[in-house]
């Protein structure tokens, strides 16, 4: 049985230590950036407001989706953009999609049909970001204002920017959890999801 020389074991241990330390630093940095983005409202005039989807119930927006749509509606009424793009696929629903329900909700609340675009195929945030970028490029749009929950926006912005879009974030009011532990786990979930996306695991 061949024994690994002590010097090589020491180098391997050092390399492993550096890799682990680097990964922990990157994860901690991601957590900080998630928190910083959550506290920032970057609303400004852009080409489109993009409302990222959440659950819908048989054609009705869930409370979270409704809150996001209402915030997008407020931004539209403030003339932040001439178009609103709603996102989200059908999931397990055979008749409705998050993007379609969002589009219908905004139409019923006064947004002109010509100002609405529904992205209805995205199965997750990354897929929706890719499809929204295609929609924007097709329509000559370059800038957008993403609407979602506060801790979700860091990941949303990075995904949109990877698609070549200039993206800003505007969190829906009341989306920061009230308790310390709820905020802690929300940050961990988003940081972990972002790291998996960067590693192309999801």
C-alpha positions, -999 to +999 in steps of 0.1 A: +000+000+000+015+033-011+015+060+015+010+097+005+040+117+015+034+141+045+042+172+024+016+163-002-010+156+025-002+190+041-006+208+007-039+190+000-052+200+035-041+236+029-059+237-005-090+222+010-089+248+038-086+277+013-115+263-008-138+259+022-129+294+035-135+309+001-169+292-002-179+304+033-168+339+025-187+339-007-218+326+011-215+352+038-210+380+012-242+367-006-262+369+026-251+405+031-259+415-005-294+398-001-300+420+030-287+452+014-308+447-017-339+440+004-336+474+020-333+493-013-360+506-035-345+515-068-377+527-086-370+549-116-383+553-152-375+522-172-388+503-203-408+478-184-420+468-149-416+430-144-438+415-117-424+381-107-450+354-101-462+336-069-490+312-063-524+315-079-555+297-068-578+286-096-574+319-114-572+341-084-539+356-072-526+344-038-521+372-012-484+373-020-490+376-058-518+401-052-494+423-031-467+421-058-493+430-085-507+459-065-471+473-061-465+469-098-498+487-105-487+516-082-454+518-101-473+518-134-496+546-122-465+566-112-453+564-148-423+543-140-428+524-173-451+521-203-453+483-200-459+457-173-447+421-177-461+394-155-443+361-150-449+325-140-460+292-154-489+270-146-473+246-122-498+219-115-528+240-126-543+228-159-562+260-166-543+290-152-507+303-150-492+328-126-483+351-155-518+349-170-536+355-137-513+384-130-520+399-164-558+395-160-557+411-126-539+441-138-562+444-168-592+444-145-575+471-124-570+496-152-538+488-170-545+490-207-543+457-226-517+472-249-494+478-219-496+442-206-474+413-215-478+379-198-449+354-195-467+322-188-441+294-193-414+299-167-412+271-141-389+290-117-372+324-113-343+315-137-366+304-165-389+334-161-358+357-162-347+341-194-381+343-211-386+379-199-352+388-214-364+374-247-396+394-246-377+425-238-351+421-265-379+413-290-396+446-281-365+467-280-365+470-242-332+473-222-342+484-187-366+470-162-379+474-127-383+440-110-411+436-084-410+407-059-405+401-022-376+420-007-352+391-001-359+376-036-347+407-055-310+401-052-313+368-070-338+382-095-315+411-104-284+389-109-304+366-132-318+394-153-284+410-156-269+377-168-294+379-196-281+413-206-308+434-190-303+465-169-324+456-139-334+476-108-355+463-079-385+475-060-397+452-032-434+449-025-444+466+008-446+444+038-425+415+024-397+416+050-406+390+077-413+405+111-394+382+134-356+377+135-357+340+128-381+344+099-358+370+084-328+348+091-342+318+073-355+338+044-320+352+039-304+317+041-329+303+016-322+331-009-284+330-005-284+292-008-306+293-039-284+319-055-253+299-048-269+268-064-278+289-094-242+302-097-230+266-096-256+257-122-271+231-099-306+245-105 
